[in-house]
Amino acid sequence: MNIQAEKAIIIEQFKKLDDINLIHAIKNLLDYASKKDQEILEIPEAHQKLVMERFDKVRKNQERLLDWDEAKKTLKA
């Protein structure tokens, strides 16, 4: 079943609801989803600084990098 068909079924079920608590609960879920979509994630400055420091270390000393396949073998051993 595609998403549009699922939405239509949910809307029809919602129209038949009489339980005010359930209606409020569904409204709260929809409000939360709407706010979550609009939320912009802010990365703390300390975290940004830490990542930039690690990038600098790698740029200055690239031989310390490991090949991913070799690293996986080491981790599995």
C-alpha positions as a Markdown table, in Angstrom:
| # | Residue | x | y | z |
|---|---|---|---|---|
| 1 | Met | 0.0 | 0.0 | 0.0 |
| 2 | Asn | 1.4 | 3.4 | -0.9 |
| 3 | Ile | 1.7 | 6.3 | 1.5 |
| 4 | Gln | -1.2 | 8.2 | 0.0 |
| 5 | Ala | -3.6 | 5.3 | 0.5 |
| 6 | Glu | -2.4 | 4.9 | 4.1 |
| 7 | Lys | -3.0 | 8.6 | 4.7 |
| 8 | Ala | -6.5 | 8.3 | 3.3 |
| 9 | Ile | -7.3 | 5.4 | 5.6 |
| 10 | Ile | -6.0 | 7.2 | 8.6 |
| 11 | Ile | -8.0 | 10.4 | 7.8 |
| 12 | Glu | -11.2 | 8.4 | 7.4 |
| 13 | Gln | -10.5 | 6.7 | 10.8 |
| 14 | Phe | -9.8 | 10.0 | 12.4 |
| 15 | Lys | -13.1 | 11.5 | 11.1 |
| 16 | Lys | -14.9 | 8.8 | 13.0 |
| 17 | Leu | -13.2 | 9.4 | 16.4 |
| 18 | Asp | -15.2 | 10.8 | 19.3 |
| 19 | Asp | -12.6 | 10.2 | 22.0 |
| 20 | Ile | -11.3 | 13.7 | 22.8 |
| 21 | Asn | -8.2 | 12.3 | 24.6 |
| 22 | Leu | -7.2 | 10.3 | 21.5 |
| 23 | Ile | -7.8 | 13.3 | 19.3 |
| 24 | His | -5.5 | 15.5 | 21.5 |
| 25 | Ala | -2.9 | 12.7 | 21.5 |
| 26 | Ile | -2.9 | 12.6 | 17.7 |
| 27 | Lys | -2.8 | 16.4 | 17.5 |
| 28 | Asn | 0.2 | 16.4 | 19.8 |
| 29 | Leu | 2.0 | 13.8 | 17.6 |
| 30 | Leu | 1.4 | 15.9 | 14.6 |
| 31 | Asp | 2.6 | 19.1 | 16.3 |
| 32 | Tyr | 5.7 | 17.3 | 17.5 |
| 33 | Ala | 6.4 | 16.0 | 13.9 |
| 34 | Ser | 5.9 | 19.5 | 12.5 |
| 35 | Lys | 8.3 | 21.1 | 15.0 |
| 36 | Lys | 10.9 | 18.3 | 14.5 |
| 37 | Asp | 10.9 | 18.9 | 10.8 |
| 38 | Gln | 11.5 | 22.6 | 11.4 |
| 39 | Glu | 14.2 | 22.1 | 14.0 |
| 40 | Ile | 17.7 | 23.1 | 13.1 |
| 41 | Leu | 20.3 | 21.1 | 14.8 |
| 42 | Glu | 22.9 | 23.3 | 16.4 |
| 43 | Ile | 26.3 | 21.7 | 17.0 |
| 44 | Pro | 28.0 | 23.1 | 20.1 |
| 45 | Glu | 31.2 | 25.2 | 19.4 |
| 46 | Ala | 33.3 | 22.9 | 21.6 |
| 47 | His | 32.3 | 19.9 | 19.4 |
| 48 | Gln | 33.1 | 21.8 | 16.2 |
| 49 | Lys | 36.5 | 22.8 | 17.6 |
| 50 | Leu | 37.2 | 19.1 | 18.5 |
| 51 | Val | 36.4 | 18.0 | 15.0 |
| 52 | Met | 38.5 | 20.7 | 13.4 |
| 53 | Glu | 41.5 | 19.8 | 15.7 |
| 54 | Arg | 41.2 | 16.2 | 14.6 |
| 55 | Phe | 41.1 | 17.3 | 10.9 |
| 56 | Asp | 44.2 | 19.3 | 11.5 |
| 57 | Lys | 46.0 | 16.3 | 13.0 |
| 58 | Val | 45.1 | 14.2 | 10.0 |
| 59 | Arg | 46.2 | 16.9 | 7.5 |
| 60 | Lys | 49.6 | 17.2 | 9.2 |
| 61 | Asn | 50.2 | 13.5 | 9.6 |
| 62 | Gln | 48.3 | 11.5 | 7.0 |
| 63 | Glu | 50.4 | 8.4 | 7.4 |
| 64 | Arg | 48.5 | 7.8 | 10.7 |
| 65 | Leu | 45.3 | 7.1 | 8.8 |
| 66 | Leu | 44.4 | 3.4 | 8.4 |
| 67 | Asp | 42.9 | 1.7 | 5.4 |
| 68 | Trp | 39.3 | 0.9 | 6.3 |
| 69 | Asp | 39.5 | -2.8 | 5.1 |
| 70 | Glu | 42.7 | -3.3 | 7.2 |
| 71 | Ala | 41.1 | -1.6 | 10.2 |
| 72 | Lys | 38.1 | -3.9 | 9.9 |
| 73 | Lys | 40.3 | -7.0 | 9.9 |
| 74 | Thr | 42.1 | -5.8 | 13.0 |
| 75 | Leu | 38.9 | -5.1 | 14.8 |
| 76 | Lys | 37.5 | -8.5 | 13.9 |
| 77 | Ala | 40.7 | -10.3 | 15.1 |
